[in-house]
Amino acid sequence: MPTNVRSSRWLQTVAWIVAILFVSGNFVSQVGAWTGPIMGVWFVGTQMPRRGFLWLMAFSFIPHLIKDWRLFLHSPLELAPQYVAWILLAALLEVLPLTFHRITSPRLPGLFSTLPFPLAATAVQILSLSCLSTRAFQFLADDPAANLPLLHVVKGIGGGPLLLLICFAPFFHNWIAAVIVWMWNHEFRAMKIGWGAAFVAALALLSYGFAQLAGAALLKMLSFGEILAWMPPAGVVLVSVWALLNRGKKKLWANRPEAVARLQSPFTGNPLHVVIENGREALVSSSGERFSIRDGIPSFLAPQDLTGDNGKYNHLYEVIGGFYDDIQRVFCALKGFSRNVHFQSYMSLLEVKPGDSVLETSVGTGLNFKYLPAGVQLSGLDLSPEMLANCQTNLRRWELDADLYLGNAESLPFADESFDVVFHVGGINFFNDRAKAIREMIRVAKPGSLLLISDETEKHVKEIYENGPGGYLYKNRKAPVSAPIELVPPEMEEIHLEQLRFGDTYALTFRKPAAGK
């Protein structure tokens, strides 16, 4: 009998209101002043630092260039390069704080991870404004055509307090944006987010209070203005040092003999052992095969693993890997149903006990690991380095530990009967060889294990994937998507197929015969 997930009108309404606010921020400056920093902090967190920097530079530079095209039409030709240079510099100053936040934030604990962006943004603002000397302000203030009251204030009190006045309130504004993204990344979990929500409220009150009392406070801060104005740059230095020193514990495979013992070459089947070469770990077989370990993840990929459909769809995941989790969350919210309920609809079919060794092939960003009981040994394999990098980020947020592997689900690097539980969610529809992937899952599962395969149906692929940004990848397929029940070897037991979530996904379960059968 199909298992459906009920839709929530309230959740759907809230999701659409929030979505409309963020879309309107592109057209209404008052709204964009709040949604812009939030989107910037969120986007840069979904990308690798260099790629995120380049994308943000393009997003910032190109629209400004288009917006100011009239300047080029009504100015001498020789000044055009100067205009372009100034616009490029403005884009750089806008993007640098976000890139700094992306690099340092993951290495800082809790709410401290929200500090890099507001500190860097304020420091850049202060350093930029400090390049305009008080003499320049005085010149403008003496100019009758420059009817700007603030300039007369600067003439009287100097530039230091002005820097503080201009930058202090935006500091809190940017901090609120960073805290909101931090809460979003932690899925608004009560224990952690209660502090975040209280912090946002406090920051909002402080910002409002500062705006109301700025005039009076400014007079009292004259003697401290220059010192206080340099506190954000000093904060940037301190945060940088903290992040540099707080690299976290390096995961050593030499200290994980149980995990290494279940590994074998996916090409020859030879067992592997850990060696250390030039301070770096690697896995080596008795026949001389060598598999590198990068950022704690052993790589078992060969060039032929990225051919055909595997290569085509892996390229897609490399592009959307950073957005993958959020795409699902937003899609579920706009549809009005709980993502947790959907995940539990198929994860509840597994038979998992504390202490079990669990393997997920095509683990992606590790979302399913959250729905497993505590005390299990987690392992995950995926074809995409981008997805595994995001999986590592998620594991740190959820305070979970898992052994991750870069490899092909059609050639698993594990010995026979290595895991108590083996399952696969999302991906098998577009494998090069689905039958081989299923046989590999069966091979590494212990006798008597219940295995699970779940993926999207043809209905979902046609309605969502074919009409999405990468829809061309799914059109003109050789055959429609179908649950691979006919590929399950006939000797398997308790073969069962059911539809989930309004018929958008399926769950296929079967049991490997117990030993002796």
GUVEX-350914 format. One record per residue (C-alpha): residue number from 1; x, y, z. Coordinates in nm, 4 decimals. Layout:
{paba NUM {X Y Z}}
...
***
This chain:
{paba 1 {0.0000 0.0000 0.0000}}
{paba 2 {0.1503 0.3409 -0.0930}}
{paba 3 {0.2885 0.5519 0.1892}}
{paba 4 {0.2043 0.9194 0.1394}}
{paba 5 {0.3320 1.2267 0.3201}}
{paba 6 {0.0582 1.4682 0.4169}}
{paba 7 {0.0835 1.8284 0.3042}}
{paba 8 {0.0834 2.1136 0.5563}}
{paba 9 {-0.0938 2.4310 0.4431}}
{paba 10 {0.0689 2.6360 0.7205}}
{paba 11 {0.4224 2.5245 0.6267}}
{paba 12 {0.3518 2.5901 0.2605}}
{paba 13 {0.2163 2.9410 0.3278}}
{paba 14 {0.5170 3.0390 0.5395}}
{paba 15 {0.7560 2.8993 0.2778}}
{paba 16 {0.5929 3.0983 -0.0031}}
{paba 17 {0.5949 3.4201 0.2023}}
{paba 18 {0.9663 3.3817 0.2721}}
{paba 19 {1.0371 3.2952 -0.0925}}
{paba 20 {0.8467 3.6053 -0.2112}}
{paba 21 {1.0433 3.8244 0.0304}}
{paba 22 {1.3749 3.6991 -0.1047}}
{paba 23 {1.2657 3.7383 -0.4670}}
{paba 24 {1.1340 4.0915 -0.4018}}
{paba 25 {1.4707 4.1790 -0.2505}}
{paba 26 {1.6078 4.1862 -0.6052}}
{paba 27 {1.3686 4.4696 -0.6948}}
{paba 28 {1.2953 4.6553 -0.3689}}
{paba 29 {1.6084 4.8053 -0.2145}}
{paba 30 {1.4624 4.8235 0.1369}}
{paba 31 {1.3970 4.4496 0.1318}}
{paba 32 {1.7201 4.3715 -0.0509}}
{paba 33 {1.9172 4.5479 0.2230}}
{paba 34 {1.8181 4.2553 0.4488}}
{paba 35 {1.7922 3.9654 0.2063}}
{paba 36 {2.1108 4.0524 0.0145}}
{paba 37 {2.3596 3.9818 0.2971}}
{paba 38 {2.1692 3.6671 0.3923}}
{paba 39 {2.1847 3.5368 0.0350}}
{paba 40 {2.5522 3.6289 0.0083}}
{paba 41 {2.6505 3.4442 0.3267}}
{paba 42 {2.4365 3.1451 0.2278}}
{paba 43 {2.5690 3.1242 -0.1285}}
{paba 44 {2.9355 3.1487 -0.0390}}
{paba 45 {2.8846 2.8706 0.2142}}
{paba 46 {2.7626 2.6360 -0.0582}}
{paba 47 {3.0773 2.6700 -0.2705}}
{paba 48 {3.4448 2.5911 -0.2517}}
{paba 49 {3.6287 2.9178 -0.1647}}
{paba 50 {3.7853 2.9922 -0.5043}}
{paba 51 {3.4742 2.9051 -0.7052}}
{paba 52 {3.2517 3.0991 -0.4661}}
{paba 53 {3.4761 3.4041 -0.4978}}
{paba 54 {3.4633 3.3959 -0.8788}}
{paba 55 {3.0858 3.3507 -0.8895}}
{paba 56 {3.0254 3.6340 -0.6426}}
{paba 57 {3.2580 3.8631 -0.8350}}
{paba 58 {3.0548 3.7922 -1.1493}}
{paba 59 {2.7242 3.8469 -0.9644}}
{paba 60 {2.8481 4.1781 -0.8267}}
{paba 61 {3.0521 4.3185 -1.1153}}
{paba 62 {2.8311 4.2431 -1.4166}}
{paba 63 {2.5020 4.3929 -1.2829}}
{paba 64 {2.6821 4.7110 -1.1739}}
{paba 65 {2.8503 4.7369 -1.5125}}
{paba 66 {2.5149 4.7032 -1.6880}}
{paba 67 {2.3484 4.9483 -1.4493}}
{paba 68 {2.6131 5.2156 -1.5084}}
{paba 69 {2.6380 5.1805 -1.8855}}
{paba 70 {2.5143 5.5383 -1.9300}}
{paba 71 {2.8362 5.6615 -1.7670}}
{paba 72 {3.0291 5.5225 -2.0598}}
{paba 73 {2.8000 5.6853 -2.3134}}
{paba 74 {2.8291 6.0329 -2.1608}}
{paba 75 {3.1958 6.0352 -2.0665}}
{paba 76 {3.5201 6.0609 -2.2634}}
{paba 77 {3.6388 5.7328 -2.4060}}
{paba 78 {3.9686 5.7515 -2.2209}}
{paba 79 {3.7824 5.7489 -1.8850}}
{paba 80 {3.6017 5.4220 -1.9553}}
{paba 81 {3.8841 5.2012 -1.8178}}
{paba 82 {3.8787 5.4066 -1.4968}}
{paba 83 {3.5055 5.3493 -1.4533}}
{paba 84 {3.5504 4.9769 -1.5092}}
{paba 85 {3.8392 4.9686 -1.2617}}
{paba 86 {3.6326 5.1464 -0.9934}}
{paba 87 {3.3385 4.9105 -1.0438}}
{paba 88 {3.5738 4.6125 -1.0260}}
{paba 89 {3.7278 4.7484 -0.7053}}
{paba 90 {3.3826 4.8037 -0.5530}}
{paba 91 {3.2864 4.4438 -0.6395}}
{paba 92 {3.6105 4.3150 -0.4871}}
{paba 93 {3.5512 4.5038 -0.1617}}
{paba 94 {3.2002 4.3625 -0.1501}}
{paba 95 {3.3045 4.0021 -0.2109}}
{paba 96 {3.6199 3.9795 0.0016}}
{paba 97 {3.4356 3.9728 0.3392}}
{paba 98 {3.2154 3.6881 0.2176}}
{paba 99 {3.5151 3.4889 0.0953}}
{paba 100 {3.6908 3.5505 0.4266}}
{paba 101 {3.3801 3.4221 0.6043}}
{paba 102 {3.3763 3.1074 0.3877}}
{paba 103 {3.7383 3.0266 0.4694}}
{paba 104 {3.7364 3.0949 0.8433}}
{paba 105 {3.3809 3.0243 0.9591}}
{paba 106 {3.3944 2.6395 0.9328}}
{paba 107 {3.6914 2.6380 1.1721}}
{paba 108 {3.5170 2.8328 1.4483}}
{paba 109 {3.2784 2.6846 1.7066}}
{paba 110 {2.9100 2.7679 1.7543}}
{paba 111 {2.8039 3.1301 1.7313}}
{paba 112 {3.1660 3.2387 1.6972}}
{paba 113 {3.1430 3.1052 1.3403}}
{paba 114 {2.9073 3.3962 1.2614}}
{paba 115 {3.1700 3.6613 1.3392}}
{paba 116 {3.4008 3.6580 1.0329}}
{paba 117 {3.1566 3.8169 0.7853}}
{paba 118 {3.0443 4.1168 0.9956}}
{paba 119 {3.3981 4.1794 1.1200}}
{paba 120 {3.5494 4.1623 0.7709}}
{paba 121 {3.2701 4.3688 0.6115}}
{paba 122 {3.3061 4.6401 0.8762}}
{paba 123 {3.6855 4.6353 0.8526}}
{paba 124 {3.6732 4.6776 0.4753}}
{paba 125 {3.4251 4.9616 0.5137}}
{paba 126 {3.6395 5.1378 0.7727}}
{paba 127 {3.9623 5.0955 0.5788}}
{paba 128 {3.7933 5.2193 0.2603}}
{paba 129 {3.6466 5.5256 0.4265}}
{paba 130 {3.9682 5.6022 0.6104}}
{paba 131 {4.1338 5.6504 0.2722}}
{paba 132 {3.9211 5.9642 0.2395}}
{paba 133 {4.1021 6.2076 0.4631}}
{paba 134 {3.9288 6.4621 0.6839}}
{paba 135 {4.0676 6.7289 0.4507}}
{paba 136 {3.8503 6.5899 0.1736}}
{paba 137 {3.5459 6.6104 0.3978}}
{paba 138 {3.6344 6.9682 0.4977}}
{paba 139 {3.6679 7.0707 0.1336}}
{paba 140 {3.3224 6.9359 0.0552}}
{paba 141 {3.1699 7.0882 0.3663}}
{paba 142 {3.3025 7.4326 0.2657}}
{paba 143 {3.1547 7.3948 -0.0805}}
{paba 144 {2.8148 7.5739 -0.0906}}
{paba 145 {2.6947 7.3258 -0.3511}}
{paba 146 {2.7589 7.0345 -0.1127}}
{paba 147 {2.4559 7.0776 0.1107}}
{paba 148 {2.5249 6.7692 0.3218}}
{paba 149 {2.4780 6.8188 0.7003}}
{paba 150 {2.6877 6.5119 0.7837}}
{paba 151 {2.9900 6.6684 0.6167}}
{paba 152 {2.9650 6.9691 0.8485}}
{paba 153 {2.9657 6.7303 1.1444}}
{paba 154 {3.2793 6.5652 1.0094}}
{paba 155 {3.4415 6.9052 0.9694}}
{paba 156 {3.3857 6.9725 1.3367}}
{paba 157 {3.4618 6.6384 1.4981}}
{paba 158 {3.6970 6.4575 1.2584}}
{paba 159 {3.6763 6.1309 1.0681}}
{paba 160 {3.7234 5.8713 1.3462}}
{paba 161 {3.3784 5.9002 1.5096}}
{paba 162 {3.2201 5.9219 1.1633}}
{paba 163 {3.3715 5.5878 1.0714}}
{paba 164 {3.2261 5.4399 1.3870}}
{paba 165 {2.8848 5.5938 1.3233}}
{paba 166 {2.8696 5.4717 0.9618}}
{paba 167 {2.9998 5.1206 1.0277}}
{paba 168 {2.8705 5.0230 1.3719}}
{paba 169 {2.5058 4.9696 1.2763}}
{paba 170 {2.5920 4.7754 0.9526}}
{paba 171 {2.8118 4.5492 1.1672}}
{paba 172 {2.5051 4.4303 1.3586}}
{paba 173 {2.3053 4.4151 1.0380}}
{paba 174 {2.5601 4.1793 0.8788}}
{paba 175 {2.5912 3.9821 1.2006}}
{paba 176 {2.2172 3.9174 1.2010}}
{paba 177 {2.2465 3.7867 0.8430}}
{paba 178 {2.5282 3.5498 0.9431}}
{paba 179 {2.3332 3.4253 1.2455}}
{paba 180 {2.0222 3.3580 1.0344}}
{paba 181 {2.2263 3.1500 0.7887}}
{paba 182 {2.3885 2.9694 1.0831}}
{paba 183 {2.0435 2.8837 1.2182}}
{paba 184 {1.9307 2.7687 0.8729}}
{paba 185 {2.2347 2.5426 0.8383}}
{paba 186 {2.1550 2.3871 1.1756}}
{paba 187 {1.7936 2.3378 1.0659}}
{paba 188 {1.6647 2.5548 1.3502}}
{paba 189 {1.7312 2.2804 1.6042}}
{paba 190 {1.5974 2.3945 1.9411}}
{paba 191 {1.9008 2.3465 2.1676}}
{paba 192 {2.1466 2.5264 1.9431}}
{paba 193 {1.9148 2.7734 1.7768}}
{paba 194 {1.7559 2.9043 2.0960}}
{paba 195 {2.0795 3.0880 2.1627}}
{paba 196 {2.0945 3.2063 1.8046}}
{paba 197 {1.7393 3.3438 1.8106}}
{paba 198 {1.8047 3.5245 2.1391}}
{paba 199 {2.1241 3.6626 1.9923}}
{paba 200 {1.9458 3.7948 1.6818}}
{paba 201 {1.6841 3.9619 1.9006}}
{paba 202 {1.9544 4.1219 2.1144}}
{paba 203 {2.1428 4.2436 1.8084}}
{paba 204 {1.8261 4.3927 1.6614}}
{paba 205 {1.7574 4.5811 1.9857}}
{paba 206 {2.1150 4.7027 2.0026}}
{paba 207 {2.1018 4.8222 1.6425}}
{paba 208 {1.7757 5.0067 1.7073}}
{paba 209 {1.9057 5.1557 2.0291}}
{paba 210 {2.2242 5.2683 1.8621}}
{paba 211 {2.0296 5.4371 1.5829}}
{paba 212 {1.8175 5.6241 1.8401}}
{paba 213 {2.1046 5.7321 2.0606}}
{paba 214 {2.3702 5.7835 1.7948}}
{paba 215 {2.3663 6.1611 1.8216}}
{paba 216 {2.4177 6.1709 2.1980}}
{paba 217 {2.6567 5.8779 2.2044}}
{paba 218 {2.8712 6.0294 1.9317}}
{paba 219 {2.9627 6.3243 2.1509}}
{paba 220 {3.0722 6.0922 2.4304}}
{paba 221 {3.2824 5.8775 2.1982}}
{paba 222 {3.4884 6.1520 2.0427}}
{paba 223 {3.7967 6.0691 2.2455}}
{paba 224 {3.7626 5.6976 2.1756}}
{paba 225 {3.6441 5.7142 1.8154}}
{paba 226 {3.9770 5.6463 1.6513}}
{paba 227 {4.0461 5.3481 1.8787}}
{paba 228 {3.7005 5.1942 1.8450}}
{paba 229 {3.7013 5.2367 1.4682}}
{paba 230 {4.0020 5.0046 1.4443}}
{paba 231 {3.8468 4.7277 1.6554}}
{paba 232 {3.6884 4.5417 1.3577}}
{paba 233 {4.0227 4.5162 1.1696}}
{paba 234 {4.1792 4.3884 1.4911}}
{paba 235 {3.8922 4.1398 1.5210}}
{paba 236 {3.9654 4.0158 1.1685}}
{paba 237 {4.3249 3.9452 1.2665}}
{paba 238 {4.2199 3.7606 1.5838}}
{paba 239 {3.9596 3.5515 1.4001}}
{paba 240 {4.2145 3.4651 1.1310}}
{paba 241 {4.4670 3.3455 1.3882}}
{paba 242 {4.1994 3.1468 1.5742}}
{paba 243 {4.0819 2.9766 1.2532}}
{paba 244 {4.4407 2.9030 1.1494}}
{paba 245 {4.5175 2.7364 1.4825}}
{paba 246 {4.1844 2.5561 1.5067}}
{paba 247 {4.2190 2.3145 1.2157}}
{paba 248 {4.0563 2.0300 1.4063}}
{paba 249 {4.1813 1.6781 1.4530}}
{paba 250 {4.3129 1.5088 1.1418}}
{paba 251 {4.1504 1.1742 1.0735}}
{paba 252 {4.4226 0.9086 1.0479}}
{paba 253 {4.3383 0.5807 0.8803}}
{paba 254 {4.6335 0.4186 1.0573}}
{paba 255 {4.4253 0.4562 1.3754}}
{paba 256 {4.1207 0.2819 1.2223}}
{paba 257 {4.2309 -0.0813 1.1819}}
{paba 258 {3.8717 -0.2140 1.1797}}
{paba 259 {3.7748 0.0079 0.8856}}
{paba 260 {4.0945 -0.0706 0.6936}}
{paba 261 {4.0472 -0.4448 0.7508}}
{paba 262 {3.7244 -0.4458 0.5452}}
{paba 263 {3.8846 -0.2636 0.2493}}
{paba 264 {4.0042 -0.4267 -0.0709}}
{paba 265 {4.1005 -0.3102 -0.4180}}
{paba 266 {3.7853 -0.2699 -0.6305}}
{paba 267 {3.9878 -0.3861 -0.9322}}
{paba 268 {4.1823 -0.6900 -0.8079}}
{paba 269 {4.0130 -0.7738 -0.4782}}
{paba 270 {4.3468 -0.7630 -0.2935}}
{paba 271 {4.3366 -0.6450 0.0713}}
{paba 272 {4.4790 -0.3027 0.1533}}
{paba 273 {4.6979 -0.1572 0.4252}}
{paba 274 {4.7988 0.1968 0.5233}}
{paba 275 {5.1387 0.3447 0.4356}}
{paba 276 {5.2740 0.6920 0.5078}}
{paba 277 {5.4652 0.8629 0.2275}}
{paba 278 {5.6079 1.2136 0.2720}}
{paba 279 {5.3804 1.2688 0.5695}}
{paba 280 {5.0665 1.1619 0.3786}}
{paba 281 {4.8665 0.8449 0.4158}}
{paba 282 {4.7805 0.6128 0.1291}}
{paba 283 {4.6280 0.2686 0.0881}}
{paba 284 {4.8423 0.0075 -0.0832}}
{paba 285 {4.7740 -0.3519 -0.1897}}
{paba 286 {5.0163 -0.6432 -0.1968}}
{paba 287 {5.0264 -0.6181 -0.5769}}
{paba 288 {5.1459 -0.2556 -0.5597}}
{paba 289 {4.8172 -0.0764 -0.6253}}
{paba 290 {4.8125 0.2629 -0.4563}}
{paba 291 {4.5041 0.4618 -0.3567}}
{paba 292 {4.5523 0.8178 -0.2341}}
{paba 293 {4.3783 0.9693 0.0690}}
{paba 294 {4.2813 1.3355 0.0430}}
{paba 295 {4.1157 1.5298 0.3240}}
{paba 296 {4.0546 1.2015 0.5044}}
{paba 297 {3.8736 1.0385 0.2079}}
{paba 298 {4.0359 0.7443 0.0220}}
{paba 299 {3.9884 0.7583 -0.3553}}
{paba 300 {3.9071 0.4407 -0.5502}}
{paba 301 {3.8033 0.6047 -0.8767}}
{paba 302 {3.9403 0.5016 -1.2157}}
{paba 303 {3.8935 0.6981 -1.5415}}
{paba 304 {3.6407 0.4439 -1.6715}}
{paba 305 {3.4197 0.5082 -1.3666}}
{paba 306 {3.3335 0.8524 -1.5022}}
{paba 307 {3.2134 0.7478 -1.8463}}
{paba 308 {2.8595 0.7188 -1.9809}}
{paba 309 {2.5705 0.8108 -1.7537}}
{paba 310 {2.7972 0.7982 -1.4491}}
{paba 311 {3.0121 1.0794 -1.5867}}
{paba 312 {2.7187 1.2827 -1.7186}}
{paba 313 {2.5237 1.2892 -1.3942}}
{paba 314 {2.8341 1.3134 -1.1767}}
{paba 315 {2.9116 1.6430 -1.3516}}
{paba 316 {2.5664 1.7663 -1.2520}}
{paba 317 {2.6259 1.6761 -0.8872}}
{paba 318 {2.9624 1.8487 -0.8948}}
{paba 319 {2.7785 2.1682 -0.9955}}
{paba 320 {2.4805 2.1457 -0.7576}}
{paba 321 {2.6531 1.9661 -0.4692}}
{paba 322 {2.6621 2.2755 -0.2517}}
{paba 323 {2.2931 2.3488 -0.3158}}
{paba 324 {2.1709 1.9899 -0.2957}}
{paba 325 {2.0456 1.9912 0.0637}}
{paba 326 {1.8871 2.3349 0.0401}}
{paba 327 {1.7158 2.2547 -0.2901}}
{paba 328 {1.5449 1.9631 -0.1179}}
{paba 329 {1.4496 2.1694 0.1856}}
{paba 330 {1.3040 2.4540 -0.0181}}
{paba 331 {1.1224 2.2193 -0.2571}}
{paba 332 {0.9643 2.0265 0.0309}}
{paba 333 {0.8632 2.3474 0.2106}}
{paba 334 {0.7031 2.4999 -0.1015}}
{paba 335 {0.5142 2.1748 -0.1534}}
{paba 336 {0.4032 2.1889 0.2100}}
{paba 337 {0.5341 1.8587 0.3405}}
{paba 338 {0.7943 1.7708 0.6008}}
{paba 339 {1.1252 1.6483 0.4657}}
{paba 340 {1.1838 1.4570 0.7909}}
{paba 341 {0.8630 1.2599 0.7442}}
{paba 342 {0.9644 1.1713 0.3887}}
{paba 343 {1.3096 1.0522 0.4932}}
{paba 344 {1.1643 0.8452 0.7754}}
{paba 345 {0.9157 0.6845 0.5352}}
{paba 346 {1.1943 0.4774 0.3781}}
{paba 347 {1.4628 0.4819 0.6484}}
{paba 348 {1.2169 0.3195 0.8891}}
{paba 349 {1.2138 0.0146 0.6600}}
{paba 350 {1.5751 -0.0672 0.7529}}
{paba 351 {1.6647 -0.3076 1.0328}}
{paba 352 {1.9390 -0.1251 1.2245}}
{paba 353 {2.0589 -0.2031 1.5765}}
{paba 354 {2.3130 -0.0158 1.7906}}
{paba 355 {2.6621 -0.1339 1.7060}}
{paba 356 {2.5763 -0.2345 1.3496}}
{paba 357 {2.8110 -0.1473 1.0637}}
{paba 358 {2.6068 0.0501 0.8068}}
{paba 359 {2.7012 0.1324 0.4466}}
{paba 360 {2.5189 0.3742 0.2177}}
{paba 361 {2.6230 0.3694 -0.1473}}
{paba 362 {2.5832 0.7045 -0.3269}}
{paba 363 {2.5794 0.8663 0.0162}}
{paba 364 {2.5662 1.2181 -0.1300}}
{paba 365 {2.5658 1.4769 0.1487}}
{paba 366 {2.4882 1.2181 0.4161}}
{paba 367 {2.1317 1.3325 0.4859}}
{paba 368 {2.0126 0.9798 0.5621}}
{paba 369 {2.2670 0.9340 0.8401}}
{paba 370 {2.0614 1.1638 1.0650}}
{paba 371 {1.7765 0.9118 1.0663}}
{paba 372 {1.9820 0.6148 1.1874}}
{paba 373 {1.9948 0.5212 1.5568}}
{paba 374 {2.2897 0.6294 1.7690}}
{paba 375 {2.5802 0.3946 1.8210}}
{paba 376 {2.6160 0.2587 1.4662}}
{paba 377 {2.9330 0.2526 1.2569}}
{paba 378 {2.8670 0.4710 0.9526}}
{paba 379 {3.0290 0.4325 0.6112}}
{paba 380 {2.9404 0.6130 0.2899}}
{paba 381 {3.0632 0.5972 -0.0695}}
{paba 382 {2.9967 0.8397 -0.3538}}
{paba 383 {3.1212 0.9182 -0.7037}}
{paba 384 {3.1305 1.2966 -0.6446}}
{paba 385 {3.4072 1.4716 -0.4453}}
{paba 386 {3.1792 1.7765 -0.4139}}
{paba 387 {2.9032 1.5753 -0.2485}}
{paba 388 {3.1479 1.4092 -0.0091}}
{paba 389 {3.2945 1.7479 0.0897}}
{paba 390 {2.9441 1.8647 0.1793}}
{paba 391 {2.8845 1.5371 0.3619}}
{paba 392 {3.1881 1.6096 0.5787}}
{paba 393 {3.0459 1.9538 0.6577}}
{paba 394 {2.7126 1.8018 0.7558}}
{paba 395 {2.8755 1.5403 0.9771}}
{paba 396 {3.0576 1.8148 1.1685}}
{paba 397 {2.7300 2.0051 1.2169}}
{paba 398 {2.5490 1.6941 1.3378}}
{paba 399 {2.8452 1.5807 1.5514}}
{paba 400 {2.8563 1.2437 1.3743}}
{paba 401 {3.1506 1.0358 1.2551}}
{paba 402 {3.1592 0.8305 0.9359}}
{paba 403 {3.4152 0.6694 0.7073}}
{paba 404 {3.3748 0.8239 0.3619}}
{paba 405 {3.5048 0.6858 0.0328}}
{paba 406 {3.5306 0.8255 -0.3187}}
{paba 407 {3.4372 0.5435 -0.5509}}
{paba 408 {3.1931 0.3760 -0.7876}}
{paba 409 {2.8928 0.1918 -0.6389}}
{paba 410 {2.9285 -0.0585 -0.9235}}
{paba 411 {3.2733 -0.1647 -0.7894}}
{paba 412 {3.2719 -0.1354 -0.4101}}
{paba 413 {3.6133 -0.1355 -0.2346}}
{paba 414 {3.4978 -0.3649 0.0466}}
{paba 415 {3.5466 -0.7312 0.1276}}
{paba 416 {3.2584 -0.9784 0.1099}}
{paba 417 {3.0061 -0.9713 0.3955}}
{paba 418 {3.1530 -0.6580 0.5573}}
{paba 419 {2.8368 -0.4730 0.6680}}
{paba 420 {2.5306 -0.5503 0.8769}}
{paba 421 {2.3183 -0.2986 0.6841}}
{paba 422 {2.3560 -0.1843 0.3212}}
{paba 423 {2.1256 0.0641 0.1495}}
{paba 424 {2.1110 0.3071 -0.1421}}
{paba 425 {1.8965 0.6200 -0.1837}}
{paba 426 {1.8905 0.8368 -0.4964}}
{paba 427 {2.1147 0.7729 -0.7951}}
{paba 428 {2.0704 0.4144 -0.9109}}
{paba 429 {1.8143 0.5228 -1.1726}}
{paba 430 {2.0999 0.6675 -1.3802}}
{paba 431 {2.3869 0.4258 -1.3142}}
{paba 432 {2.5768 0.2752 -1.6049}}
{paba 433 {2.5116 -0.0753 -1.4733}}
{paba 434 {2.2294 -0.0996 -1.2194}}
{paba 435 {2.2427 -0.4787 -1.2006}}
{paba 436 {2.6119 -0.4753 -1.1091}}
{paba 437 {2.5540 -0.2110 -0.8402}}
{paba 438 {2.2833 -0.4298 -0.6836}}
{paba 439 {2.5076 -0.7366 -0.6934}}
{paba 440 {2.7829 -0.5364 -0.5219}}
{paba 441 {2.5445 -0.4294 -0.2447}}
{paba 442 {2.4501 -0.7943 -0.1903}}
{paba 443 {2.8139 -0.9071 -0.1941}}
{paba 444 {2.9281 -0.6733 0.0859}}
{paba 445 {2.6167 -0.7331 0.3024}}
{paba 446 {2.6253 -0.9992 0.5715}}
{paba 447 {2.3949 -1.3007 0.5325}}
{paba 448 {2.0437 -1.2334 0.6590}}
{paba 449 {2.0714 -0.8552 0.6010}}
{paba 450 {1.7737 -0.6548 0.4731}}
{paba 451 {1.8801 -0.4243 0.1883}}
{paba 452 {1.7028 -0.1069 0.0717}}
{paba 453 {1.7043 0.0750 -0.2633}}
{paba 454 {1.5041 0.3972 -0.3011}}
{paba 455 {1.4944 0.6533 -0.5821}}
{paba 456 {1.2626 0.8780 -0.7829}}
{paba 457 {0.9892 0.7434 -1.0114}}
{paba 458 {0.9348 0.8330 -1.3766}}
{paba 459 {0.6551 1.0671 -1.2628}}
{paba 460 {0.8986 1.2740 -1.0541}}
{paba 461 {1.1683 1.2763 -1.3226}}
{paba 462 {0.9244 1.4040 -1.5859}}
{paba 463 {0.7535 1.6656 -1.3672}}
{paba 464 {1.0581 1.7996 -1.1801}}
{paba 465 {1.3911 1.6987 -1.3308}}
{paba 466 {1.3035 1.7454 -1.6972}}
{paba 467 {1.1641 2.0923 -1.6237}}
{paba 468 {1.4521 2.2023 -1.4010}}
{paba 469 {1.7749 2.3897 -1.4882}}
{paba 470 {1.9509 2.0660 -1.5899}}
{paba 471 {1.6472 1.9230 -1.7666}}
{paba 472 {1.8371 1.8518 -2.0891}}
{paba 473 {2.0244 1.5743 -1.9043}}
{paba 474 {1.7046 1.3803 -1.8437}}
{paba 475 {1.5296 1.4235 -2.1771}}
{paba 476 {1.5579 1.1792 -2.4665}}
{paba 477 {1.6359 0.8892 -2.2339}}
{paba 478 {1.6553 0.5405 -2.3805}}
{paba 479 {1.3981 0.4041 -2.1364}}
{paba 480 {1.1687 0.5427 -1.8651}}
{paba 481 {1.2767 0.5219 -1.5025}}
{paba 482 {1.1567 0.2102 -1.3224}}
{paba 483 {1.2266 0.0415 -0.9913}}
{paba 484 {1.4941 -0.2256 -1.0576}}
{paba 485 {1.2932 -0.5098 -0.9055}}
{paba 486 {1.3660 -0.7317 -1.2071}}
{paba 487 {1.7407 -0.6883 -1.1445}}
{paba 488 {1.7253 -0.8310 -0.7925}}
{paba 489 {1.8642 -1.1874 -0.8078}}
{paba 490 {1.5841 -1.4439 -0.7712}}
{paba 491 {1.7524 -1.6109 -0.4734}}
{paba 492 {1.6898 -1.3006 -0.2611}}
{paba 493 {1.4070 -1.3264 -0.0099}}
{paba 494 {1.1177 -1.1002 0.0985}}
{paba 495 {1.1352 -0.8837 -0.2151}}
{paba 496 {0.8951 -0.5922 -0.1672}}
{paba 497 {0.8273 -0.2727 -0.3654}}
{paba 498 {0.6119 0.0241 -0.2597}}
{paba 499 {0.5493 0.3812 -0.3713}}
{paba 500 {0.6274 0.6757 -0.1402}}
{paba 501 {0.5443 1.0470 -0.1257}}
{paba 502 {0.2548 1.0878 -0.3654}}
{paba 503 {0.4129 0.8344 -0.6014}}
{paba 504 {0.7247 1.0468 -0.6519}}
{paba 505 {0.9644 0.7886 -0.5056}}
{paba 506 {0.9788 0.4142 -0.4528}}
{paba 507 {1.1292 0.1858 -0.1888}}
{paba 508 {1.2550 -0.1597 -0.2834}}
{paba 509 {1.3588 -0.3954 -0.0026}}
{paba 510 {1.4893 -0.7528 -0.0121}}
{paba 511 {1.6767 -0.9851 0.2211}}
{paba 512 {2.0025 -1.1667 0.1579}}
{paba 513 {1.9560 -1.5336 0.2497}}
{paba 514 {2.1027 -1.6367 0.5823}}
{paba 515 {2.4193 -1.8461 0.5904}}
{paba 516 {2.3619 -2.2115 0.5091}}
{paba 517 {2.0590 -2.1552 0.2866}}
***
